[in-house]
Amino acid sequence: MKIGRMNKGSWGKTEAFFDLITEDEFTIKGFRLVRGANGLFVSFPSQKGKDEEYHDTVWADKEVKDQVIELAKREYESSTEQ
């Protein structure tokens, strides 16, 4: 996996939006890097349901989620330093 595009800025607690490209060259859009009380975390793409709650539209196990978080943090921090 790799980060395809990352738009950094300041949208409230959101630090960046990014796309993820899988090993099979699928691009998944709509990830957010969010600054929370315990540091940066990744919010997976979601959609508002009829119950007015947001539900993830992309599912991944804990290993993959951890890998995405590390990739996003590394990309964000490396591009911030430049």
C-alpha positions in Angstrom: 0.0 0.0 0.0 1.0 3.6 -0.5 -0.4 7.1 -0.1 -1.5 8.4 -3.5 -2.3 12.0 -2.7 -2.3 14.0 0.5 -3.9 17.4 0.9 -2.8 19.1 4.1 -4.5 22.0 5.7 -6.6 23.0 8.7 -10.2 21.9 8.7 -11.0 21.8 12.4 -9.4 18.7 13.8 -8.7 17.3 10.3 -5.1 17.8 9.4 -5.1 16.1 6.0 -7.2 14.2 3.4 -5.6 11.4 1.5 -6.1 8.5 -0.9 -4.7 5.0 -0.5 -3.5 2.9 -3.4 -3.5 -0.9 -2.8 -1.0 -3.4 -4.1 -3.5 -4.3 -6.8 -3.6 -0.6 -7.9 -7.0 0.2 -6.5 -7.4 3.7 -5.3 -9.6 4.3 -2.2 -10.5 7.9 -1.6 -11.8 9.7 1.4 -9.4 9.0 4.2 -8.7 11.7 6.8 -5.8 12.3 9.2 -7.3 13.7 12.4 -5.7 15.2 15.4 -7.4 13.8 18.5 -6.7 13.9 22.3 -4.1 11.1 21.9 -2.4 12.3 18.8 -3.0 11.7 15.1 -5.3 8.9 13.9 -6.9 7.9 10.6 -10.6 8.2 9.9 -11.7 5.7 7.2 -14.1 6.8 4.5 -17.7 6.9 5.8 -21.2 7.8 4.8 -24.1 9.2 6.7 -26.9 6.7 7.1 -30.7 7.1 7.5 -30.1 7.0 11.2 -28.1 10.2 11.0 -25.0 8.3 12.1 -21.8 7.9 10.1 -20.8 4.4 9.0 -17.5 3.2 7.5 -17.7 2.3 3.8 -14.3 0.6 3.8 -13.6 -2.3 6.2 -10.1 -3.5 7.3 -8.8 -5.7 10.1 -6.6 -4.2 12.8 -3.3 -5.1 11.1 -4.3 -3.2 7.9 -5.6 -0.3 9.9 -2.4 0.0 11.8 -0.4 -0.1 8.6 -2.6 2.7 7.1 -2.1 4.8 10.2 1.7 4.4 10.0 1.8 5.2 6.3 -0.3 8.3 6.7 1.7 9.6 9.7 5.0 9.0 7.9 3.8 10.8 4.8 2.3 13.7 6.8 5.4 14.2 8.9 7.9 13.9 6.0 6.0 16.4 3.9 5.6 18.8 6.8 9.4 18.8 7.5 10.2 19.9 3.9 
